[in-house]
Amino acid sequence: MVSLSNQDVLKWDVDNWSVALAYWQRYGKLEGAPLECLEIGANQGGLSVWLASKGHRVVCSDLERTDASARPLVTRYGVLDRVTFEDINATAIPYENHFDVIVFKSVLGGVGHNRAIERQRAAIASMHRALKPGGEAQVVVPFCHPYHAYPADYSRFSREQLQALFSDFRDVKIGIRTGPTTTMLTFVTYYLKLILPVHGGNRLRRAANRLLVGAAGWMMFPLKYLDAWMNHLPDAHVLANHLYVSARK
């Protein structure tokens, strides 16, 4: 099988989401016998490929055109025998007591666009119904994070909001996935990109701006390790970049 890259699995904001991937790898229910897994909002199916590469059976789903969007990546990585494609609305998952693991990234925000909190609640309830008893939902959502245009940006989630959304689950763990330092460095990077645009405009200037922003990023990168300490501070969640939820049915 082709060596799996985080860029293909995650597609956007790879540095921050790689931390979430490492968390799921370390603490998720992903080892041992093949599991029944569901990816919601799959887009090109990166998380489905990641799960299938571990030997699990995966339903790769999105709201529409899932097969056309995700099949090329799944085929390229040679895991087509372990992945099926379905168009599934996250608020009405057509399964009950079926999955061991459900994963997604940046789906709750899209489900709740135009402040549709009830749709977010319906999606969580649908996931709960689709999981087997003892099955897990592994979720990472943004909190203090800048706007991102791809694939869309509608919502942010506080710890209290997540506690309410996952109140029907048991063994709910909510914590900081990427912390306050990551938040500050991410905003600084976005600020630099406003001053030094890395897209559009003159090609030479764009290349120079990318070098400058990239150099600044490499200089600031070691500061992220401060979060290994800061994430344990009592009020660190108020500046968390992303929060995780690990919840069991």
MIKEFI-507875 format. One record per residue: residue number from 0; residue in one letter; z, y, x of N, C-alpha, C in turn. Coordinates in Angstrom, 2 decimals, always signed. Layout:
residues N
- NUM A Z Y X Z Y X Z Y X $
...
This chain:
residues 249
- 0 M +0.00 -1.20 +0.84 +0.00 +0.00 +0.00 +0.00 +1.25 +0.87 $
- 1 V -0.69 +2.30 +0.43 -0.72 +3.56 +1.16 +0.69 +4.13 +1.26 $
- 2 S +1.04 +4.69 +2.42 +2.36 +5.28 +2.61 +2.56 +6.43 +1.62 $
- 3 L +3.69 +6.39 +0.90 +3.95 +7.33 -0.19 +4.46 +8.66 +0.37 $
- 4 S +3.85 +9.76 -0.07 +4.27 +11.08 +0.40 +5.02 +11.82 -0.71 $
- 5 N +6.03 +12.59 -0.32 +6.77 +13.39 -1.30 +5.88 +14.41 -1.99 $
- 6 Q +4.84 +14.88 -1.30 +3.92 +15.83 -1.92 +3.24 +15.20 -3.13 $
- 7 D +2.83 +13.95 -3.01 +2.19 +13.28 -4.14 +3.20 +12.95 -5.24 $
- 8 V +4.41 +12.61 -4.86 +5.43 +12.26 -5.85 +5.87 +13.48 -6.65 $
- 9 L +6.06 +14.61 -5.96 +6.73 +15.77 -6.56 +5.79 +16.91 -6.95 $
- 10 K +4.71 +17.06 -6.22 +3.63 +18.01 -6.51 +3.99 +19.47 -6.26 $
- 11 W +5.12 +19.98 -6.73 +5.44 +21.39 -6.52 +6.92 +21.52 -6.12 $
- 12 D +7.23 +22.64 -5.43 +8.59 +22.91 -4.96 +9.15 +21.67 -4.25 $
- 13 V +8.35 +21.14 -3.34 +8.64 +19.83 -2.75 +9.95 +19.83 -1.97 $
- 14 D +10.24 +20.91 -1.22 +11.46 +20.94 -0.42 +12.70 +20.74 -1.28 $
- 15 N +12.79 +21.51 -2.37 +13.97 +21.41 -3.22 +14.01 +20.10 -4.00 $
- 16 W +12.87 +19.67 -4.53 +12.86 +18.45 -5.31 +13.05 +17.21 -4.44 $
- 17 S +12.75 +17.30 -3.15 +12.99 +16.17 -2.25 +14.48 +15.82 -2.20 $
- 18 V +15.32 +16.84 -2.35 +16.76 +16.59 -2.38 +17.13 +15.77 -3.61 $
- 19 A +16.51 +16.10 -4.75 +16.75 +15.33 -5.97 +16.28 +13.89 -5.80 $
- 20 L +15.14 +13.72 -5.17 +14.60 +12.38 -4.96 +15.55 +11.55 -4.09 $
- 21 A +16.09 +12.18 -3.06 +17.06 +11.49 -2.20 +18.31 +11.11 -2.98 $
- 22 Y +18.72 +11.99 -3.89 +19.90 +11.69 -4.72 +19.63 +10.49 -5.63 $
- 23 W +18.47 +10.50 -6.30 +18.14 +9.36 -7.16 +18.07 +8.07 -6.36 $
- 24 Q +17.54 +8.15 -5.14 +17.43 +6.97 -4.30 +18.82 +6.43 -3.93 $
- 25 R +19.74 +7.35 -3.67 +21.07 +6.93 -3.20 +21.99 +6.50 -4.33 $
- 26 Y +21.94 +7.23 -5.46 +22.93 +6.99 -6.51 +22.34 +6.42 -7.80 $
- 27 G +21.03 +6.44 -7.94 +20.43 +5.93 -9.17 +20.47 +4.42 -9.24 $
- 28 K +20.27 +3.92 -10.44 +20.29 +2.47 -10.69 +18.90 +1.91 -10.38 $
- 29 L +18.56 +1.87 -9.08 +17.17 +1.59 -8.71 +17.00 +0.38 -7.79 $
- 30 E +18.08 -0.23 -7.40 +17.97 -1.38 -6.50 +18.12 -2.68 -7.27 $
- 31 G +17.72 -3.77 -6.66 +17.88 -5.08 -7.27 +16.66 -5.50 -8.06 $
- 32 A +16.91 -6.25 -9.16 +15.82 -6.82 -9.96 +14.94 -5.72 -10.56 $
- 33 P +13.67 -6.04 -10.83 +12.79 -5.04 -11.44 +13.37 -4.48 -12.73 $
- 34 L +13.31 -3.17 -12.87 +13.84 -2.48 -14.03 +12.71 -1.99 -14.93 $
- 35 E +13.05 -1.76 -16.19 +12.14 -1.12 -17.13 +12.39 +0.39 -17.05 $
- 36 C +11.38 +1.13 -16.64 +11.55 +2.57 -16.39 +10.57 +3.38 -17.23 $
- 37 L +10.98 +4.59 -17.53 +10.13 +5.54 -18.24 +10.13 +6.86 -17.50 $
- 38 E +8.92 +7.36 -17.19 +8.79 +8.73 -16.71 +8.27 +9.58 -17.85 $
- 39 I +8.96 +10.67 -18.14 +8.55 +11.61 -19.19 +7.92 +12.83 -18.51 $
- 40 G +6.87 +13.36 -19.13 +6.21 +14.54 -18.55 +5.60 +14.25 -17.21 $
- 41 A +4.88 +13.13 -17.12 +4.46 +12.61 -15.83 +3.41 +13.45 -15.12 $
- 42 N +2.59 +14.20 -15.86 +1.50 +14.94 -15.24 +0.62 +13.96 -14.45 $
- 43 Q +0.63 +14.00 -13.13 -0.20 +13.08 -12.34 +0.52 +11.78 -11.99 $
- 44 G +1.75 +11.61 -12.47 +2.40 +10.30 -12.36 +3.12 +10.04 -11.05 $
- 45 G +3.54 +11.09 -10.35 +4.17 +10.89 -9.05 +5.45 +10.07 -9.09 $
- 46 L +6.33 +10.36 -10.05 +7.58 +9.60 -10.13 +7.33 +8.17 -10.59 $
- 47 S +6.30 +7.97 -11.39 +5.94 +6.60 -11.79 +5.50 +5.78 -10.58 $
- 48 V +4.70 +6.39 -9.70 +4.29 +5.72 -8.47 +5.51 +5.39 -7.62 $
- 49 W +6.43 +6.35 -7.52 +7.64 +6.16 -6.71 +8.46 +4.99 -7.23 $
- 50 L +8.65 +4.93 -8.55 +9.42 +3.83 -9.15 +8.68 +2.50 -9.00 $
- 51 A +7.38 +2.51 -9.25 +6.60 +1.26 -9.15 +6.56 +0.75 -7.72 $
- 52 S +6.59 +1.67 -6.74 +6.58 +1.25 -5.34 +7.85 +0.50 -4.96 $
- 53 K +8.89 +0.63 -5.78 +10.14 -0.10 -5.57 +10.18 -1.41 -6.35 $
- 54 G +9.06 -1.74 -7.00 +8.95 -3.00 -7.71 +9.29 -2.94 -9.18 $
- 55 H +9.57 -1.75 -9.71 +9.95 -1.63 -11.11 +8.72 -1.52 -12.02 $
- 56 R +8.91 -1.87 -13.28 +7.87 -1.72 -14.30 +8.05 -0.35 -14.96 $
- 57 V +6.96 +0.39 -15.05 +7.08 +1.80 -15.45 +6.11 +2.12 -16.59 $
- 58 V +6.63 +2.81 -17.60 +5.79 +3.47 -18.59 +5.64 +4.92 -18.13 $
- 59 C +4.45 +5.27 -17.76 +4.13 +6.62 -17.29 +3.64 +7.42 -18.51 $
- 60 S +4.35 +8.48 -18.86 +4.02 +9.16 -20.11 +3.94 +10.67 -19.94 $
- 61 D +3.11 +11.25 -20.78 +3.03 +12.69 -20.92 +2.63 +12.97 -22.37 $
- 62 L +2.58 +14.23 -22.73 +2.31 +14.56 -24.12 +0.90 +14.16 -24.54 $
- 63 E -0.07 +14.28 -23.63 -1.45 +13.92 -23.94 -2.22 +13.62 -22.66 $
- 64 R -3.30 +12.87 -22.77 -4.22 +12.55 -21.68 -3.50 +11.95 -20.47 $
- 65 T -2.48 +11.16 -20.71 -1.70 +10.59 -19.61 -2.54 +9.70 -18.73 $
- 66 D -3.32 +8.83 -19.34 -4.14 +7.89 -18.56 -5.09 +8.63 -17.63 $
- 67 A -5.81 +9.60 -18.17 -6.78 +10.35 -17.37 -6.11 +11.13 -16.24 $
- 68 S -4.92 +11.66 -16.50 -4.25 +12.49 -15.51 -3.57 +11.66 -14.42 $
- 69 A -2.96 +10.55 -14.80 -2.11 +9.81 -13.88 -2.76 +8.60 -13.22 $
- 70 R -3.74 +8.01 -13.87 -4.33 +6.78 -13.33 -4.86 +6.94 -11.90 $
- 71 P -5.53 +8.06 -11.53 -6.06 +8.15 -10.16 -4.99 +7.99 -9.08 $
- 72 L -3.85 +8.65 -9.24 -2.80 +8.55 -8.22 -2.18 +7.15 -8.21 $
- 73 V -1.93 +6.61 -9.40 -1.36 +5.26 -9.49 -2.30 +4.25 -8.84 $
- 74 T -3.60 +4.40 -9.08 -4.58 +3.49 -8.49 -4.63 +3.64 -6.98 $
- 75 R -4.60 +4.88 -6.50 -4.68 +5.11 -5.05 -3.54 +4.45 -4.30 $
- 76 Y -2.36 +4.41 -4.93 -1.21 +3.80 -4.26 -1.04 +2.32 -4.56 $
- 77 G -1.99 +1.73 -5.29 -2.01 +0.28 -5.46 -0.89 -0.29 -6.30 $
- 78 V -0.40 +0.46 -7.31 +0.70 -0.04 -8.14 +0.28 -0.11 -9.61 $
- 79 L -1.03 -0.20 -9.86 -1.53 -0.19 -11.22 -1.01 -1.38 -12.02 $
- 80 D -0.70 -2.48 -11.35 -0.22 -3.67 -12.05 +1.19 -3.50 -12.61 $
- 81 R +1.91 -2.47 -12.16 +3.28 -2.26 -12.61 +3.44 -1.00 -13.47 $
- 82 V +2.34 -0.33 -13.79 +2.40 +0.93 -14.54 +1.49 +0.86 -15.75 $
- 83 T +2.02 +1.26 -16.90 +1.20 +1.45 -18.10 +1.26 +2.93 -18.49 $
- 84 F +0.25 +3.38 -19.19 +0.12 +4.80 -19.54 +0.21 +4.98 -21.04 $
- 85 E +1.06 +5.92 -21.46 +1.20 +6.20 -22.88 +1.36 +7.70 -23.10 $
- 86 D +0.76 +8.21 -24.17 +1.01 +9.58 -24.60 +2.26 +9.57 -25.47 $
- 87 I +3.31 +10.23 -24.99 +4.60 +10.21 -25.68 +5.16 +11.62 -25.79 $
- 88 N +5.56 +11.98 -27.00 +6.30 +13.21 -27.23 +7.77 +12.95 -26.89 $
- 89 A +8.33 +13.73 -26.00 +9.71 +13.49 -25.54 +10.73 +13.56 -26.67 $
- 90 T +10.40 +14.25 -27.75 +11.35 +14.35 -28.87 +11.25 +13.17 -29.82 $
- 91 A +10.29 +12.27 -29.59 +10.11 +11.12 -30.49 +9.61 +9.92 -29.67 $
- 92 I +10.41 +9.46 -28.73 +10.03 +8.32 -27.88 +10.01 +7.05 -28.74 $
- 93 P +8.88 +6.34 -28.78 +8.73 +5.21 -29.71 +9.32 +3.90 -29.18 $
- 94 Y +10.50 +3.96 -28.61 +11.20 +2.78 -28.10 +12.67 +2.88 -28.49 $
- 95 E +13.31 +1.72 -28.59 +14.73 +1.68 -28.88 +15.38 +0.59 -28.03 $
- 96 N +16.45 +0.96 -27.32 +17.18 +0.00 -26.47 +16.25 -0.75 -25.52 $
- 97 H +15.36 -0.03 -24.88 +14.31 -0.69 -24.09 +14.39 -0.43 -22.59 $
- 98 F +14.75 +0.78 -22.17 +14.62 +1.16 -20.77 +15.96 +1.11 -20.03 $
- 99 D +15.86 +0.69 -18.76 +17.03 +0.75 -17.88 +17.22 +2.14 -17.30 $
- 100 V +16.11 +2.82 -17.04 +16.14 +4.13 -16.38 +15.09 +5.04 -17.01 $
- 101 I +15.48 +6.28 -17.26 +14.54 +7.33 -17.66 +14.65 +8.47 -16.66 $
- 102 V +13.51 +8.92 -16.15 +13.50 +10.03 -15.19 +12.50 +11.09 -15.64 $
- 103 F +12.79 +12.32 -15.25 +11.83 +13.40 -15.47 +12.24 +14.60 -14.65 $
- 104 K +11.32 +15.49 -14.45 +11.59 +16.76 -13.79 +10.91 +17.88 -14.57 $
- 105 S +11.67 +18.96 -14.80 +11.13 +20.17 -15.44 +10.52 +19.90 -16.81 $
- 106 V +11.09 +18.96 -17.57 +10.59 +18.67 -18.91 +11.39 +19.42 -19.98 $
- 107 L +12.71 +19.45 -19.83 +13.55 +20.08 -20.86 +13.17 +21.53 -21.09 $
- 108 G +12.81 +22.23 -20.03 +12.43 +23.62 -20.18 +11.18 +23.75 -21.04 $
- 109 G +10.18 +22.92 -20.78 +8.95 +22.96 -21.57 +9.18 +22.57 -23.02 $
- 110 V +10.03 +21.55 -23.23 +10.35 +21.13 -24.59 +11.00 +22.28 -25.36 $
- 111 G +11.80 +23.07 -24.66 +12.55 +24.13 -25.32 +11.92 +25.50 -25.24 $
- 112 H +10.59 +25.58 -25.03 +9.97 +26.89 -24.94 +10.13 +27.65 -26.26 $
- 113 N +10.12 +28.95 -26.15 +10.39 +29.84 -27.29 +11.79 +29.61 -27.86 $
- 114 R +12.73 +29.31 -26.95 +14.15 +29.16 -27.31 +14.39 +28.04 -28.33 $
- 115 A +13.58 +27.01 -28.28 +13.69 +25.91 -29.23 +14.74 +24.90 -28.77 $
- 116 I +16.01 +25.31 -28.85 +17.10 +24.46 -28.38 +17.15 +23.15 -29.16 $
- 117 E +16.80 +23.21 -30.43 +16.86 +21.99 -31.25 +15.89 +20.93 -30.71 $
- 118 R +14.75 +21.35 -30.18 +13.81 +20.38 -29.60 +14.40 +19.76 -28.34 $
- 119 Q +15.13 +20.54 -27.56 +15.79 +19.97 -26.39 +16.82 +18.93 -26.80 $
- 120 R +17.59 +19.23 -27.83 +18.57 +18.28 -28.33 +17.89 +17.02 -28.86 $
- 121 A +16.76 +17.22 -29.55 +16.03 +16.06 -30.07 +15.49 +15.19 -28.94 $
- 122 A +15.04 +15.80 -27.85 +14.54 +15.04 -26.70 +15.65 +14.21 -26.06 $
- 123 I +16.82 +14.81 -25.89 +17.95 +14.07 -25.29 +18.37 +12.93 -26.22 $
- 124 A +18.41 +13.18 -27.52 +18.77 +12.12 -28.47 +17.74 +11.00 -28.44 $
- 125 S +16.47 +11.35 -28.29 +15.41 +10.35 -28.23 +15.53 +9.49 -26.97 $
- 126 M +15.88 +10.12 -25.85 +16.10 +9.37 -24.61 +17.28 +8.42 -24.76 $
- 127 H +18.34 +8.90 -25.38 +19.53 +8.06 -25.60 +19.16 +6.83 -26.41 $
- 128 R +18.37 +7.01 -27.44 +17.95 +5.90 -28.29 +17.06 +4.92 -27.53 $
- 129 A +16.22 +5.42 -26.64 +15.27 +4.56 -25.93 +15.92 +3.75 -24.81 $
- 130 L +17.07 +4.19 -24.33 +17.75 +3.46 -23.25 +18.47 +2.22 -23.77 $
- 131 K +18.50 +1.19 -22.94 +19.35 +0.04 -23.22 +20.81 +0.46 -23.10 $
- 132 P +21.73 -0.27 -23.74 +23.15 -0.03 -23.45 +23.41 -0.19 -21.95 $
- 133 G +24.01 +0.79 -21.35 +24.22 +0.79 -19.91 +23.10 +1.41 -19.12 $
- 134 G +21.98 +1.73 -19.80 +20.87 +2.39 -19.12 +21.20 +3.81 -18.72 $
- 135 E +20.44 +4.34 -17.76 +20.74 +5.63 -17.17 +19.61 +6.64 -17.37 $
- 136 A +20.02 +7.87 -17.61 +19.10 +9.01 -17.52 +19.44 +9.76 -16.24 $
- 137 Q +18.44 +9.97 -15.39 +18.61 +10.71 -14.15 +17.79 +11.99 -14.26 $
- 138 V +18.48 +13.12 -14.27 +17.85 +14.39 -14.60 +18.22 +15.43 -13.56 $
- 139 V +17.27 +16.24 -13.17 +17.54 +17.43 -12.36 +16.86 +18.61 -13.02 $
- 140 V +17.61 +19.71 -13.18 +17.08 +20.89 -13.87 +17.39 +22.14 -13.05 $
- 141 P +16.58 +23.19 -13.20 +16.81 +24.43 -12.46 +17.89 +25.29 -13.11 $
- 142 F +18.61 +26.03 -12.28 +19.56 +27.02 -12.78 +19.22 +28.38 -12.16 $
- 143 C +19.71 +28.66 -10.97 +19.38 +29.94 -10.31 +18.14 +29.74 -9.45 $
- 144 H +16.99 +29.80 -10.07 +15.75 +29.54 -9.36 +14.69 +30.53 -9.83 $
- 145 P +13.85 +31.05 -8.93 +12.82 +32.01 -9.33 +11.79 +31.40 -10.27 $
- 146 Y +11.05 +32.27 -10.90 +9.95 +31.85 -11.77 +8.93 +31.04 -10.98 $
- 147 H +8.42 +29.97 -11.60 +7.31 +29.23 -11.00 +6.22 +29.07 -12.06 $
- 148 A +4.99 +29.36 -11.65 +3.89 +29.38 -12.61 +3.40 +27.98 -12.96 $
- 149 Y +3.59 +27.00 -12.06 +3.05 +25.66 -12.29 +4.19 +24.68 -12.48 $
- 150 P +4.14 +23.81 -13.48 +3.13 +23.77 -14.54 +3.39 +24.80 -15.64 $
- 151 A +4.65 +25.22 -15.80 +5.04 +26.28 -16.72 +6.52 +26.53 -16.50 $
- 152 D +7.03 +27.63 -17.01 +8.43 +27.99 -16.77 +9.01 +28.61 -18.04 $
- 153 Y +9.99 +27.92 -18.64 +10.54 +28.39 -19.91 +12.06 +28.53 -19.92 $
- 154 S +12.80 +27.74 -19.14 +14.25 +27.68 -19.33 +15.00 +27.49 -18.03 $
- 155 R +16.28 +27.85 -18.08 +17.25 +27.52 -17.05 +18.46 +26.88 -17.74 $
- 156 F +19.25 +26.08 -17.00 +20.31 +25.29 -17.61 +21.63 +25.47 -16.87 $
- 157 S +22.65 +25.90 -17.59 +23.98 +26.02 -17.02 +24.71 +24.68 -17.14 $
- 158 R +25.82 +24.56 -16.44 +26.61 +23.34 -16.51 +27.13 +23.10 -17.94 $
- 159 E +27.56 +24.18 -18.59 +28.09 +24.06 -19.94 +27.01 +23.62 -20.94 $
- 160 Q +25.80 +24.14 -20.75 +24.70 +23.76 -21.62 +24.37 +22.28 -21.47 $
- 161 L +24.38 +21.79 -20.23 +24.10 +20.38 -19.98 +25.19 +19.48 -20.56 $
- 162 Q +26.45 +19.91 -20.48 +27.53 +19.13 -21.07 +27.32 +18.96 -22.57 $
- 163 A +26.86 +20.02 -23.22 +26.62 +19.95 -24.66 +25.42 +19.06 -24.98 $
- 164 L +24.35 +19.18 -24.20 +23.15 +18.40 -24.46 +23.38 +16.90 -24.30 $
- 165 F +24.21 +16.52 -23.33 +24.41 +15.09 -23.02 +25.74 +14.57 -23.57 $
- 166 S +26.25 +15.20 -24.62 +27.57 +14.84 -25.14 +27.60 +13.44 -25.76 $
- 167 D +26.46 +12.89 -26.18 +26.44 +11.54 -26.76 +26.41 +10.44 -25.71 $
- 168 F +26.21 +10.78 -24.46 +26.21 +9.80 -23.37 +27.63 +9.58 -22.86 $
- 169 R +27.81 +8.52 -22.10 +29.08 +8.28 -21.43 +28.86 +8.35 -19.92 $
- 170 D +29.95 +8.41 -19.19 +29.88 +8.50 -17.72 +28.93 +9.61 -17.29 $
- 171 V +29.06 +10.76 -17.93 +28.19 +11.89 -17.62 +28.71 +12.60 -16.38 $
- 172 K +27.85 +12.69 -15.38 +28.19 +13.41 -14.16 +27.22 +14.57 -14.00 $
- 173 I +27.77 +15.77 -13.88 +26.96 +16.97 -13.70 +27.42 +17.63 -12.42 $
- 174 G +26.49 +17.90 -11.54 +26.87 +18.48 -10.26 +25.75 +19.31 -9.66 $
- 175 I +26.00 +19.79 -8.47 +25.05 +20.65 -7.77 +24.11 +19.78 -6.94 $
- 176 R +22.83 +19.94 -7.17 +21.87 +19.21 -6.36 +21.39 +20.06 -5.18 $
- 177 T +21.01 +21.31 -5.43 +20.75 +22.26 -4.35 +21.59 +23.50 -4.64 $
- 178 G +22.28 +24.00 -3.61 +23.38 +24.91 -3.83 +23.12 +26.38 -3.60 $
- 179 P +24.22 +27.14 -3.46 +24.13 +28.60 -3.37 +23.27 +29.11 -2.22 $
- 180 T +23.37 +28.48 -1.07 +22.57 +28.95 +0.07 +21.09 +28.74 -0.21 $
- 181 T +20.74 +27.60 -0.78 +19.35 +27.36 -1.16 +18.88 +28.41 -2.15 $
- 182 T +19.74 +28.77 -3.09 +19.39 +29.82 -4.04 +19.03 +31.12 -3.33 $
- 183 M +19.90 +31.55 -2.42 +19.67 +32.82 -1.74 +18.42 +32.77 -0.87 $
- 184 L +18.22 +31.68 -0.14 +17.06 +31.57 +0.73 +15.76 +31.48 -0.08 $
- 185 T +15.82 +30.81 -1.22 +14.64 +30.72 -2.07 +14.24 +32.10 -2.59 $
- 186 F +15.22 +32.88 -3.03 +14.91 +34.22 -3.52 +14.40 +35.12 -2.39 $
- 187 V +14.97 +34.98 -1.20 +14.48 +35.77 -0.06 +13.02 +35.42 +0.24 $
- 188 T +12.70 +34.12 +0.19 +11.32 +33.69 +0.45 +10.37 +34.26 -0.60 $
- 189 Y +10.76 +34.19 -1.85 +9.91 +34.76 -2.91 +9.78 +36.28 -2.74 $
- 190 Y +10.85 +36.93 -2.31 +10.82 +38.37 -2.07 +9.81 +38.71 -0.96 $
- 191 L +9.84 +37.91 +0.11 +8.89 +38.12 +1.20 +7.45 +37.93 +0.73 $
- 192 K +7.24 +36.99 -0.18 +5.89 +36.74 -0.68 +5.38 +37.89 -1.55 $
- 193 L +6.30 +38.67 -2.14 +5.89 +39.87 -2.86 +5.35 +40.92 -1.89 $
- 194 I +6.03 +41.05 -0.75 +5.63 +42.04 +0.26 +4.42 +41.55 +1.06 $
- 195 L +4.42 +40.25 +1.32 +3.37 +39.63 +2.14 +2.68 +38.54 +1.32 $
- 196 P +1.79 +38.91 +0.40 +1.16 +37.92 -0.49 +0.44 +36.82 +0.29 $
- 197 V +0.66 +35.59 -0.14 +0.04 +34.44 +0.54 -1.11 +33.87 -0.27 $
- 198 H -1.42 +34.48 -1.42 -2.56 +34.06 -2.23 -3.42 +35.28 -2.55 $
- 199 G -4.73 +35.08 -2.60 -5.65 +36.15 -2.96 -5.81 +37.17 -1.86 $
- 200 G -6.69 +38.14 -2.08 -6.89 +39.21 -1.12 -7.71 +38.79 +0.09 $
- 201 N -7.64 +39.61 +1.12 -8.38 +39.38 +2.36 -7.93 +38.09 +3.04 $
- 202 R -8.91 +37.27 +3.49 -8.58 +35.96 +4.04 -7.75 +36.07 +5.31 $
- 203 L -8.08 +37.01 +6.20 -7.32 +37.16 +7.44 -5.91 +37.63 +7.17 $
- 204 R -5.78 +38.60 +6.25 -4.45 +39.08 +5.91 -3.63 +37.98 +5.25 $
- 205 R -4.29 +37.20 +4.40 -3.59 +36.10 +3.74 -3.10 +35.09 +4.77 $
- 206 A -3.92 +34.77 +5.76 -3.52 +33.83 +6.80 -2.36 +34.38 +7.62 $
- 207 A -2.42 +35.66 +7.95 -1.34 +36.28 +8.71 -0.04 +36.27 +7.92 $
- 208 N -0.14 +36.57 +6.62 +1.05 +36.57 +5.77 +1.67 +35.18 +5.69 $
- 209 R +0.82 +34.18 +5.62 +1.35 +32.81 +5.57 +2.09 +32.45 +6.85 $
- 210 L +1.56 +32.89 +7.97 +2.24 +32.65 +9.25 +3.60 +33.35 +9.28 $
- 211 L +3.64 +34.60 +8.81 +4.89 +35.36 +8.84 +5.92 +34.76 +7.89 $
- 212 V +5.49 +34.45 +6.66 +6.42 +33.87 +5.70 +6.87 +32.48 +6.16 $
- 213 G +5.92 +31.71 +6.71 +6.27 +30.39 +7.22 +7.26 +30.46 +8.37 $
- 214 A +7.05 +31.41 +9.28 +7.98 +31.57 +10.40 +9.37 +31.96 +9.92 $
- 215 A +9.41 +32.86 +8.92 +10.71 +33.24 +8.36 +11.39 +32.05 +7.71 $
- 216 G +10.59 +31.23 +7.03 +11.15 +30.04 +6.40 +11.75 +29.07 +7.40 $
- 217 W +11.05 +28.85 +8.50 +11.56 +27.95 +9.54 +12.83 +28.52 +10.18 $
- 218 M +12.90 +29.83 +10.33 +14.10 +30.45 +10.92 +15.30 +30.32 +9.98 $
- 219 M +15.04 +30.43 +8.69 +16.15 +30.38 +7.72 +16.55 +28.97 +7.34 $
- 220 F +15.65 +28.01 +7.55 +15.86 +26.66 +7.04 +17.21 +26.05 +7.44 $
- 221 P +17.66 +26.17 +8.70 +18.95 +25.54 +9.06 +20.13 +26.03 +8.24 $
- 222 L +20.02 +27.24 +7.68 +21.13 +27.77 +6.88 +21.39 +26.94 +5.64 $
- 223 K +20.37 +26.18 +5.19 +20.55 +25.35 +4.00 +21.69 +24.35 +4.16 $
- 224 Y +21.95 +23.97 +5.41 +23.00 +22.98 +5.63 +24.39 +23.52 +5.34 $
- 225 L +24.52 +24.83 +5.15 +25.80 +25.40 +4.71 +26.19 +24.86 +3.34 $
- 226 D +25.19 +24.45 +2.56 +25.49 +23.93 +1.23 +26.27 +22.62 +1.27 $
- 227 A +26.20 +21.89 +2.36 +27.01 +20.67 +2.48 +28.49 +21.00 +2.34 $
- 228 W +28.86 +22.22 +2.73 +30.24 +22.71 +2.55 +30.38 +23.50 +1.24 $
- 229 M +29.44 +24.42 +1.00 +29.57 +25.33 -0.13 +29.50 +24.61 -1.48 $
- 230 N +28.75 +23.53 -1.57 +28.64 +22.82 -2.85 +29.97 +22.28 -3.35 $
- 231 H +30.95 +22.18 -2.45 +32.26 +21.65 -2.84 +33.25 +22.75 -3.21 $
- 232 L +32.83 +24.01 -3.10 +33.71 +25.10 -3.50 +33.85 +25.13 -5.02 $
- 233 P +35.01 +25.53 -5.55 +35.26 +25.43 -7.00 +34.24 +26.15 -7.87 $
- 234 D +33.74 +27.29 -7.42 +32.81 +28.07 -8.25 +31.37 +28.04 -7.73 $
- 235 A +31.04 +27.05 -6.92 +29.69 +27.01 -6.33 +28.61 +26.87 -7.41 $
- 236 H +28.96 +26.28 -8.55 +27.95 +26.04 -9.59 +27.38 +27.33 -10.16 $
- 237 V +28.09 +28.46 -10.01 +27.60 +29.71 -10.60 +26.37 +30.22 -9.86 $
- 238 L +26.11 +29.71 -8.65 +24.92 +30.08 -7.89 +24.09 +28.86 -7.50 $
- 239 A +24.30 +27.75 -8.20 +23.53 +26.55 -7.89 +22.05 +26.78 -8.15 $
- 240 N +21.22 +26.26 -7.26 +19.78 +26.36 -7.42 +19.29 +25.35 -8.46 $
- 241 H +19.71 +24.09 -8.31 +19.42 +23.04 -9.28 +20.70 +22.26 -9.56 $
- 242 L +20.84 +21.79 -10.79 +21.95 +20.93 -11.18 +21.40 +19.54 -11.52 $
- 243 Y +22.21 +18.52 -11.29 +21.79 +17.17 -11.66 +22.67 +16.66 -12.81 $
- 244 V +22.10 +15.75 -13.56 +22.84 +15.01 -14.57 +22.56 +13.52 -14.35 $
- 245 S +23.62 +12.76 -14.26 +23.51 +11.30 -14.26 +24.33 +10.84 -15.45 $
- 246 A +23.68 +10.22 -16.44 +24.35 +9.88 -17.69 +23.98 +8.47 -18.12 $
- 247 R +24.97 +7.77 -18.63 +24.78 +6.37 -19.00 +24.97 +6.22 -20.53 $
- 248 K +24.14 +5.36 -21.11 +24.26 +5.11 -22.55 +25.42 +4.17 -22.81 $
